Amino acid sequence: MRTQSPARTLLGVLGIAAVLTASACGSTDDTGTAEPSRDITFTRSAPTETTAPHPDRCLIGELRVTLGQASGAAGSQEIPLVFTNTGTRSCVLHGYPGVSYVAAPDGPQVGAAADRDGGTETPVTVAPGARATAAVRATVVQNYPAETCGPTPVAGFRVYPPDDTGSVFLPYPTTGCSQTGVKQLSVQPVIG
């Protein structure tokens, strides 16, 4: 009985792996053009969810988002975000919307997104045609030193309803801070 050394066994395994890899990569025809191999097929099924995590939440497609009347405060403006249910079902808004300044309707974010500013998160059921609001506080960025803020023009807000990745642009031309370390916006949770 003849035994092989571990090194020789390893070389044999590597040789077989190299042949299989080369055959999986395809071959060339007489013109030197590579043809894809049809010997090996990988199929990946898409993951599916059996239940939606929040089937009753309001989605951007069933909401009209607008700005309410701004009111001034010391060094800032408070601007209501108004969420109107344009859908045919009652839906729930729960928590904080995402808000940031953007340079243009489809442009990049300018500076830091809005910080969450206190308040109690309570689910708000919004019937068709009804409204809910969330307050955004926009700091007058000219109160910051220019080197800290990096003042830059903004076209408006990018707004995401709570628990949704869809967004809308709301025109609100002003000046924002391009530096991300500056608290320029804060937002409160949605209320009825």
Secondary structure, DSSP 4 states (H G I P E B T S, - for coil): -----HHHHHHHHHHHHHHHHHHHH-EE-TTS-EE---S-----PPP--SS-S-TTBPPGGGEEEEE---EEETTEEEEEEEEEE-SSS-EEE-SPPEEEEESSTTS-EESPPPEE-------EEE-TT-EEEEEEEEE-GGGS-HHHH-EEEEEEEEEE-TT-S--EEEEEEEEEESSTTS--EEE---B-
